[in-house]
Amino acid sequence: MAISSTLLERTVLTFFVLVLFYPAAVSAQSCPAQGTEIFPELSGQELIDTLVAEYKSVTVLNYNSAREQLYGTIDNKNGIVEGIYTGYKAAIDPSGDNPRLQAVDVGINAEHSWPQSKGAVEGTNAHSDMHHLYPAYESANSSRSNHPYYEIPDQQTDGWWRYQTQFSTPVADSIDQYSEKRNSHPNSSYSGSWEPRESVEGDIARSMFYFYTMYKTQADEADPFFFEVQKEFLRSWNGLDVVSQREYERTCAIAEFQDGKVNPFVIDPTLVERAYFEGQIGQTNVQFTASALTIGEAHGELEIQVSISNPDPDLETFVDVVISGESATANEDYQSFSTKTITFPAGSLERQYFTLTTLDDDIQETEESIVFDLQNVQGPENAGIGSPETLTVTLQDDDGDRPDDVWVNEFHYENTGTDQGEFIEIGVDAEFPDLNAVTLSLYNGNGGTVYSSYSGNDFKRGSTTQGISFYYVDLPVNGIQNGDPDGMSLDISGEIVQFLSYGGTFTAVKGPAQNLNSTDIGITQSNSSTPAGSSLSLMGNGRSYLDFSWELVESHTKGEVNTNQSIDLASSNEENPEIADRFTLEQNYPNPFNPTTVIKYQLAENSDVRLKVFDILGREVASLVDSKLQRAGSYNVTFEGSGLSSGIYVYQLQIDTQTYARKMVLTK
């Protein structure tokens, strides 16, 4: 059939307009605004069916391609990919070849928040639907396995995951940053439980509701109880952890690869209540956010958080915090505490807190505790007290034996190309029994604030040389900043031991080193000349930080004595005729002890010596050296306390007319 010239011209013109404007129309489309109400008139099964019809993706990437996009674009922020559970970060070059294989090299793999064995079957859309896939540190991913999510009471946690390490105990002030593993579940059908770190609990919850909504049939075929045993916890997490900008941007980015379909539960979190809890009035519960915290007595003010779930939209909720037990003493170990009433505004999920003020003293004592209870909840008719309803705060003493010579011994922060193998190593007396009181804080020199911190429990133990042990913590890529200047502090129960910097000096504005000026180590690493695998390390001979100096070495010795470092022998138990330059009485070693310890002293000249031990009431319990003329030099004396009871003792050295004394602790 012939086509008229007029019709042909119109057809060509229409085609031209479509070609010209169609791409612009597509690119102008945007992700729904965060908080957009989705089908506000619907609820229950009708809402679920409509969500499936409108938001289930027909087209998803295959599994390999999905991981390429996750690691290369969606979860890649400035070349860094962060694991969902532990906060472990690794460098993946988005412009490089195969981000999926790069991820393998740095310990990252893909976590199915809804496990493959529970319905995310390989070869189906459910397996590679990115709305429930996340990068994860591989060992933490393996630890989670296919266990259901659960709100695990802290006292029942068997493993605490942070960065690339599982710990037996968390750092009190950063307890929310750990994912938790329990080797059991209340339902015996499951062998374990998993609780993500609090900052991503809402992300996980919304992914789980998405998966079950879109793939319910195959999920129930795999395990009809899996969703039910965790539904209430997911509901609570959805309310407590609001949608972050990053979570919102993530679902928008994924939609570009999946038919433009976002996770609707991210855009409108109220869908959770309307779809799965229609007509159910949630139990309003208040609870502590932790069941146990341990801090040093010099900590000062500690903010203790109380959370709420399912707040009434119209009524405030009130709960009293009381002390129900203590071994600590008010106004000696902590500032006197009267009953506090915590108020939660109507409809608010924001956590509230009260302040405990610890008081430092000079008395050597055992650990003491304060037990807080929640009582007298008021407000909504259905309000109650959840779990944990009791919190035990343990105060650690900072006046007993501690490693006076804990020091930063070696670290790596910068090299040519992408930073690799960043770590920090400390040296510490091998007899010091517990590093829990030691904290390493990393400082940003631009502003003088702490950007990351690690307790002694985060460190791995390396070798021991001449009574000095080396501990190290591996850091994520870019885990330590690159200077000009930046720095780090070491403190023991809040008391600063070191405040070092590299690339210049600065003043700490916040954190344990607040108002202190840093000490520049005088040497740096560079991204233009420093090889990977190198380190800044101490060199020289000695047994303490001041005995050494810093140098750059091409091969690190993480967990070992440094390349050009020699640890001197501790003094022996024999008399040393080498002349000392002063009179000294040193701290006994070990301390606390059971039942023997060594007391060391130095004489600057020939002297008449008496060395005695007294109990805390001043009664003499032992005479170790009785009016004996000794030559100038160093001496070690062994004290044996098997016949004495546990407690504090004083050993006193009298040299001619001078007297020196120190305390020691016998524990049995």
Helices and strands as residue ranges (DSSP letters): H 5-28, H 44-55, H 63-69, I 70-74, E 76-77, E 80-82, E 89-91, H 99-105, E 108-112, G 116-118, H 125-128, G 130-132, E 133-137, H 138-144, G 154-156, E 159-162, E 165-167, G 172-177, E 179-182, E 193-195, G 198-200, H 201-214, H 216-222, H 231-240, H 245-255, H 264-267, H 271-276, E 285-288, E 292-296, E 301-309, E 317-326, E 340-344, E 352-357, E 368-378, E 384-385, E 390-396, E 407-412, E 423-429, G 435-437, E 438-444, E 449-455, G 456-458, E 460-465, E 468-474, E 486-492, E 495-502, E 519-520, E 535-542, G 545-547, E 549-553, E 565-567, E 584-585, E 596-603, E 607-615, E 620-630, E 633-640, E 647-655, E 658-666
